[in-house]
Amino acid sequence: MSEKDDNELVYEVIKGSISSFEVLIDRYQKTIFNMALKMVGDVETAKDITQDVFVKTFEKMGSFDFNHRFFSWIYRIALNQTLNYLKTKPPIGRLKGTETTIIDDNSAPDYERNRKILHAGLQSLPADYRVLLLLKYFCGLSYEEIAETTKIPMKKVRSRLYIAREQLSKIMIGKGFFEND
């Protein structure tokens, strides 16, 4: 028995199959959660956003356009939910005093220290740039997939990613990320 593709599952959900929706949840829950976690920096908030994404996805399933990929569609919903949250709440990484605590923590192994500095650096970026970096480097999306997901022309995706990398590099240098090299 072959595994059903997303479009088959969406069609079945529209026709009333809850078990098909559960398959979609199993397929995308971890990816959506990880994206939200990297954006907001808090596990409980990421769980709430993930749950909201699947509720909204279920509610809007009838409006899905089968000419597009389901992954891009649900990822766009997740991105919007996360950005809406970020507009109302300050990201964890921007709290005063956090940067000095992270940088001065020499008791942590280098990997953990660098991971914390990178996280704080990402949190320092404007949300628009942070999203693009996460989609490209943490989620592994191609430029085409990022363009489809964000509804930004591919040329702009490329140029904004370049700017985002440059800004992140400056932030990371300022935080001492490269001082061990």
Backbone hydrogen bonds, N-H to C=O, Kabsch-Sander energy under -0.5 kcal/mol:
donor,donor_aa,acceptor,acceptor_aa,energy
9,L,5,D,-2.0
10,V,6,D,-2.8
11,Y,7,N,-2.4
12,E,8,E,-2.1
13,V,9,L,-2.4
14,I,10,V,-2.6
15,K,11,Y,-1.6
16,G,13,V,-1.8
17,S,12,E,-2.7
18,I,16,G,-0.9
21,F,17,S,-1.0
22,E,18,I,-2.1
23,V,19,S,-1.5
24,L,20,S,-1.7
25,I,21,F,-2.4
26,D,22,E,-2.6
27,R,23,V,-2.2
28,Y,24,L,-1.9
29,Q,25,I,-2.7
32,I,28,Y,-2.5
33,F,29,Q,-2.7
34,N,30,K,-2.6
35,M,31,T,-2.1
36,A,32,I,-2.5
37,L,33,F,-2.9
38,K,34,N,-2.3
39,M,35,M,-1.6
40,V,36,A,-2.8
41,G,37,L,-2.7
46,A,42,D,-2.5
47,K,43,V,-2.4
48,D,44,E,-2.2
49,I,45,T,-2.7
50,T,46,A,-2.5
51,Q,47,K,-2.4
52,D,48,D,-2.5
53,V,49,I,-2.5
54,F,50,T,-1.9
55,V,51,Q,-2.1
56,K,52,D,-2.8
57,T,53,V,-2.7
58,F,54,F,-2.2
59,E,55,V,-2.4
60,K,56,K,-2.1
61,M,57,T,-0.6
61,M,58,F,-0.8
63,S,60,K,-2.4
64,F,61,M,-1.6
66,F,64,F,-0.7
68,H,65,D,-2.2
73,W,69,R,-1.7
74,I,70,F,-3.0
75,Y,71,F,-2.3
76,R,72,S,-1.9
77,I,73,W,-1.8
78,A,74,I,-2.5
79,L,75,Y,-2.7
80,N,76,R,-2.5
81,Q,77,I,-2.5
82,T,78,A,-2.5
83,L,79,L,-2.8
84,N,80,N,-2.6
85,Y,81,Q,-1.9
86,L,82,T,-2.5
87,K,83,L,-1.7
88,T,84,N,-0.8
88,T,85,Y,-1.1
89,K,85,Y,-1.8
92,I,40,V,-1.2
94,R,91,P,-1.6
95,L,92,I,-1.7
98,T,95,L,-1.8
101,T,97,G,-1.8
102,I,98,T,-2.6
103,I,99,E,-2.6
104,D,100,T,-2.5
105,D,101,T,-0.6
105,D,102,I,-0.7
106,N,104,D,-2.0
108,A,105,D,-0.7
113,R,109,P,-2.6
114,N,110,D,-3.1
115,R,111,Y,-2.5
116,K,112,E,-2.3
117,I,113,R,-2.3
118,L,114,N,-2.8
119,H,115,R,-2.5
120,A,116,K,-2.6
121,G,117,I,-2.6
122,L,118,L,-2.7
123,Q,119,H,-2.5
124,S,120,A,-1.2
125,L,121,G,-0.7
125,L,122,L,-1.1
129,Y,126,P,-0.8
130,R,126,P,-2.4
131,V,127,A,-2.6
132,L,128,D,-1.3
133,L,129,Y,-2.3
134,L,130,R,-2.5
135,L,131,V,-2.7
136,K,132,L,-2.3
137,Y,133,L,-2.9
138,F,133,L,-0.6
138,F,134,L,-1.4
139,C,134,L,-2.1
141,L,135,L,-2.7
146,I,142,S,-2.5
147,A,143,Y,-2.6
148,E,144,E,-2.4
149,T,145,E,-2.6
150,T,146,I,-2.9
151,K,147,A,-1.4
152,I,147,A,-0.9
156,K,153,P,-0.5
157,V,153,P,-2.2
158,R,154,M,-2.5
159,S,155,K,-2.3
160,R,156,K,-3.0
161,L,157,V,-2.4
162,Y,158,R,-1.9
163,I,159,S,-2.2
164,A,160,R,-2.8
165,R,161,L,-2.6
166,E,162,Y,-2.3
167,Q,163,I,-2.8
168,L,164,A,-2.7
169,S,165,R,-2.5
170,K,166,E,-2.1
171,I,167,Q,-2.3
172,M,168,L,-3.0
173,I,169,S,-2.5
174,G,170,K,-2.2
175,K,171,I,-1.6
176,G,173,I,-1.3
177,F,172,M,-2.7
179,E,176,G,-1.3
181,D,178,F,-1.4
